Amino acid sequence: MATAIQERPPQSEPDLTAGSRRVNLFEKFPLLKRAVKARSFQFWVVIPNLLLFYLFILAGLFGTPIGSHNIIIVFVWILWWFVLITLMVPFLGRVWCTVCPLPFFGDWLQRRTLVQVRTGNTNGLRNQLYGLNKRWPRALSNIWLQNFGFLFLAIFSALLVTRPIVSVIVFAGLILLAIVLAYVYRMRSFCNYVCPISGFLSLYSMTSMLELRSLSESECKQCTSKACLRGSEAGWACPWGVYMGKLDRNNYCGLCMECVKSCPNDNIALLARPFASDNKLKGFDEVWKACIMLVLALSYSVVLLGPWGGIKDWANVSESRNWGGFALYASVTVLLALAGLPGLLYLSVRAGKWLAGAREHSTRVLFIRLAYTLVPLGLLAWIAFSVPLVMINGAYIISVASDPLGWGMDLFGTAGFHWQPVLPAWVPYLQLPLLLGGLFLSLRSGFRVALDLLQDRSRAVGILLPVSALLTAVTVVFLALFVG
Amino acid sequence: MKTNEKIALLVTLLVLVAVPLALVGYKRAYLPHKLQGAHVISLTALASDGVWTEEPVTGTNYWRKHFPPAKEIHIRQGETVVLRLASADVLHSFAIPALNIGPIDVPAGEVREVRFTAQEPDTLLFLCWQVCSPLHGKLQGRIVVLGPHGEPAQKSSPQEPEL
């Protein structure tokens, strides 16, 4: 019988190098478990965001075209982005996916219920699902679409983060796409393979201090129902196509909590864990995602925080109309992301392999595994970039909360709150430890990966030397930009 | 259908209906109530088109449309008028020199309200008071104050020099 497992690289054994310091949050907070097990849990956590995003879209359409006074720009690109990258991702992993409203209507179309589970038989699943239920194309069963989608949006980000209508087009487009894909393809193909936000959450959730895992692997092996994957009368089959018995990374678990409800053995738990516990990248798509994200953090820092007005104008082509400059800016960013950084990483790994005499592993394996070192540094670089944004522009949040459409409302009496940066002189003192912390975590993770691969400390140091030099050089570039 | 499914459906429909309804309610019901039946005139300044326009400038139309200027606005002698002034691009400044109104800064994306009552029929010039763009000189228009029975003014206020 065919099952609905969506194509993924095979899951490997749990990574023991990350240590086993875990706290079962369901044991510690029984109320949390009770809430999560409720059938209506996801509905109630999504609906406030649906309301907000609906308001954002209406504000983008009918509110002021001035981005700094329209809630879609201020709340999404200043507040949401800051909360997502600095709080949600490092501490709560993919919890945004738990509350994300983008797939709401697609799920509704596919399930024809908002809360209840439908039992039945759809492609071997024990749930009744509607739509065409086609299998997602094998060639696209990776995150390349998400990589290119995010890169494309990022190139046009000067438009996206200043023009409300552009943000509307992107969000409404994503919602429509999610609906169409939910109708044509199985489960959450949109989230798994298309959503550009999901792509970077997938990568950086590896660092997060939260995970959803099965408590006992042997219990999963003995379980005949595989209800987490195939569904049951208590829960939907995993929308992400994950079998909990083999889940050892956060990347493709959207924390929808269906498995907590469907597991007949009560074997699924939400665990708190140390930072950067997952450290195994498994494909070139994930490696390139790490490179793209790091280069984009750099590119954004240059454009939005740097002192070069000319480059700002190139990126902001809708104002400057300098298409030549924009082409140069876009080409350099894309080239650096797709060829420059991956190339430098490859050369560093080759050099490290030669230094350590690591012939037992192919360069391909070493390249993919050691690319993880870009992940903690990348995340901390994004945080270092986002912190000043909210310190400088955060005042807009207060005024826009009272006048979300720029119509002259004053809902909370704060519409007249004047823009003022918060402690701008402190920005470099926050960015410096963030970047150095990122470098430290990357080097530590790299050492763990190298030790896991080579089982020898001195060879691990050897293979890591050139990669460490590359990471240090990248950090110095960021420091020069931020601290000057 | 189980109770929790019914509640979820109701809440979803409520969200889909209530949000736009709240926005329409603000414009159509709350705002006129707040402005106590005054004659409300919304003017948005656009440096790119060199106009004060009465048309709403929103995310939907800002990027694709050239807006017509509000050349002549008719009000009546003795009625309370509220001008709701906005800017859709840069900092503008609004003034009606004949009534000693302004200059009032109108920052981009914000709304400023001016309340006044014209006491006699007249033709009043309104304009942008600070150099905002190459088309700054075009940012002006007229408010025609009609008599209590709709009769036009016998005389006009002297025209202000273009700024």
Boltz contact constraints between the chains, C-beta under 6 A:
constraints:
  - contact:
      token1: [A, 40]
      token2: [B, 4]
      max_distance: 6.0
  - contact:
      token1: [A, 43]
      token2: [B, 8]
      max_distance: 6.0
  - contact:
      token1: [A, 51]
      token2: [B, 15]
      max_distance: 6.0
  - contact:
      token1: [A, 54]
      token2: [B, 19]
      max_distance: 6.0
  - contact:
      token1: [A, 55]
      token2: [B, 19]
      max_distance: 6.0
  - contact:
      token1: [A, 60]
      token2: [B, 59]
      max_distance: 6.0
  - contact:
      token1: [A, 61]
      token2: [B, 59]
      max_distance: 6.0
  - contact:
      token1: [A, 61]
      token2: [B, 60]
      max_distance: 6.0
  - contact:
      token1: [A, 62]
      token2: [B, 58]
      max_distance: 6.0
  - contact:
      token1: [A, 64]
      token2: [B, 109]
      max_distance: 6.0
  - contact:
      token1: [A, 65]
      token2: [B, 59]
      max_distance: 6.0
  - contact:
      token1: [A, 65]
      token2: [B, 62]
      max_distance: 6.0
  - contact:
      token1: [A, 65]
      token2: [B, 88]
      max_distance: 6.0
  - contact:
      token1: [A, 66]
      token2: [B, 108]
      max_distance: 6.0
  - contact:
      token1: [A, 66]
      token2: [B, 109]
      max_distance: 6.0
  - contact:
      token1: [A, 69]
      token2: [B, 109]
      max_distance: 6.0
  - contact:
      token1: [A, 114]
      token2: [B, 8]
      max_distance: 6.0
  - contact:
      token1: [A, 115]
      token2: [B, 4]
      max_distance: 6.0
  - contact:
      token1: [A, 115]
      token2: [B, 5]
      max_distance: 6.0
  - contact:
      token1: [A, 115]
      token2: [B, 8]
      max_distance: 6.0
  - contact:
      token1: [A, 116]
      token2: [B, 2]
      max_distance: 6.0
  - contact:
      token1: [A, 116]
      token2: [B, 5]
      max_distance: 6.0
  - contact:
      token1: [A, 164]
      token2: [B, 59]
      max_distance: 6.0
  - contact:
      token1: [A, 165]
      token2: [B, 59]
      max_distance: 6.0
  - contact:
      token1: [A, 406]
      token2: [B, 109]
      max_distance: 6.0
  - contact:
      token1: [A, 408]
      token2: [B, 111]
      max_distance: 6.0
